[in-house]
Amino acid sequence: MSTHIEVPPHALLERILTLEIVRVTERAAVSSARLRGHGNEKAADQAAVDAMRRELNKLPIQGTIVIGEGERDEAPMLYIGEQVGLKAGPEVDIAVDPLEGTTLCAKNMPGSIATMAMADGGTLLHAPDVYMQKLAIGPGYDKGVVDLDASPADNVRRLAKAKGVKPDGITVLVLDRPRHADIIASVRSTGAAVRLITDGDVAGVIHCADPDNTGVDMYLGTGGAPEGVLAAVALRCIGGQMQCRLILDSEEKRERAAKMGVNDPKMIYGIEDMARGDCLFAATGVTTGSLLSGVKFRKDGVIETETVVMRSVTGTVRYIKAEHRELAKFHLD
């Protein structure tokens, strides 16, 4: 199945921004990587936020943060509504998670990344910082092969049939949380395998887009809505399906969502509902994981980074391994 995306010419982001956003995530990753294993989540997150804000403000854009740092992290934010950039150039929506996997970084465990997405102004879902139900699969399947309202076991069987395998040939990635016990049990009841991750559900969703290399066919569970939008941008670039629903289980959350334009609290969002037009996605490894290598500080002073950057309108995915010798740009003093 083709994943070619038609976008009107006026909605195309400038090609130069594809590489410019790499610099943003590189800076955030390097700044937080200096605090790997120090046990201080807030300090690591703050370092990433400060670096990301500094670099965003150098870009030739009129940027608005529509997905920002969450209140749950209790860290200084790149807050929703914040204006970034040189106030010249295209109007763009920006989604950020300066340090996804703050706990992973603080404990020096695999899989923390610095990540952001950029899209034409007014095209990203303005999601409040609440939890979100998520279901994602990779490319190559008919639309509707899985359904957020179906049971996990039913979705495993549906995907297995579409893939031409038995359910025991399916692997589902799930965040290791007590709230997911029923999901895990339902998946395993079919004979399918569950792979558990401790944190990092943006990377988790991306894994299901490349099952041949990752071994992951499906992502299931609840996690942060901001991370859901970031993951949707990535899947829009590389192919796949995603269904999400905001968990608005209090009047206060419903009011917050309404202020951000969410009129139907029970709506199921597809990728196109969360990310329209031309989108860019970038992530740089902080600690080495299955998606990206972490930042390396070499004895000779050179800093190495690995970044993946994607663009929806071309479907291009680039992995950029960089050696940085001009270190003043990282503001590490």
Disulfide bonds with the S-S distance in Angstrom:
none
